[in-house]
């Protein structure tokens, strides 16, 4: 059963991001993200910190779409931030980009917004490029524990890391 973690309220914008374990990221995402589960293709996770307080997490994976450049592209698969000031999400994206530039070889990040829940405002605010609406495909569910397509049309965004 998914039980919500204790709700916290953050009063300052994110100050930095640091790697956090899969276990911590999965627990926060499973308990608080609207999809209710963390993706299996985890590459690394970043904790979003406001001072010394862990305010949220981001999970980065290999791109799910097989036609994406698997070597140089990361997919931001999940992001969750506890209640925090306006612009916290776009600030967290900027901090993650700086961390990736300094610590990873990938030069591109993609993310999808579920059009039925949000419109990608945080990506627009962080100056990501809108690539359009993506067609939905259902998995054949041939592998154990594979989930089918959830939600609505996906809005695709990208950020080139220079």
C-alpha positions, 0 to 999 in steps of 0.5 A, spaced: 500 500 500 502 506 498 502 511 504 504 518 503 510 520 507 509 526 512 508 532 508 513 538 509 513 545 507 519 548 504 520 556 505 526 557 500 528 556 493 532 549 492 540 551 493 543 545 490 542 538 488 546 531 490 546 524 488 541 520 493 540 512 493 535 509 488 532 507 495 531 514 497 528 516 491 524 510 490 521 511 496 519 518 495 516 517 488 512 511 490 509 515 496 508 522 493 508 522 485 501 521 482 503 515 478 505 511 484 511 508 482 518 509 480 521 507 473 525 500 473 531 503 468 534 508 473 541 511 471 541 515 477 537 520 482 538 527 485 536 529 491 533 537 491 535 540 497 533 547 500 539 548 505 540 542 509 533 539 507 531 534 502 525 537 499 524 532 493 528 528 488 529 527 480 530 520 477 534 520 471 534 514 466 536 511 459 530 514 454 525 509 454 524 511 446 529 506 443 530 511 437 533 516 442 540 517 442 541 512 448 549 514 449 548 521 450 541 522 452 538 522 459 530 522 460 528 525 466 523 520 468 520 522 475 520 529 479 517 530 485 518 536 490 514 537 496 510 544 497 515 549 496 515 557 493 514 559 486 519 557 481 522 551 485 521 546 480 525 550 474 530 552 479 531 545 481 531 543 473 537 548 472 541 546 478 540 538 475 543 541 469 549 544 472 550 538 476 550 533 470 554 538 466 560 537 471 559 530 473 556 526 467 558 525 459 550 526 456 549 532 453 541 532 452 535 531 457 528 529 455 522 529 459 515 528 458 509 532 461 502 528 461 497 533 458 491 531 462 495 533 468 500 539 467 502 542 461 510 542 462 510 549 465 516 548 469 520 546 462 518 552 459 520 556 465 527 553 465 527 554 457 527 547 455 525 546 448 518 544 446 518 538 441 511 537 440 505 531 442 508 524 442 504 518 440 502 513 445 504 506 444 502 501 449 507 495 451 505 488 449 506 487 457 511 481 455 515 482 460 513 481 468 511 487 472 511 491 465 506 497 466 501 499 460 501 506 457 498 511 463 494 517 462 494 522 456 498 525 450 505 526 452 508 533 451 515 532 449 521 537 452 528 537 451 534 541 454 541 541 450 547 541 455 552 546 453 
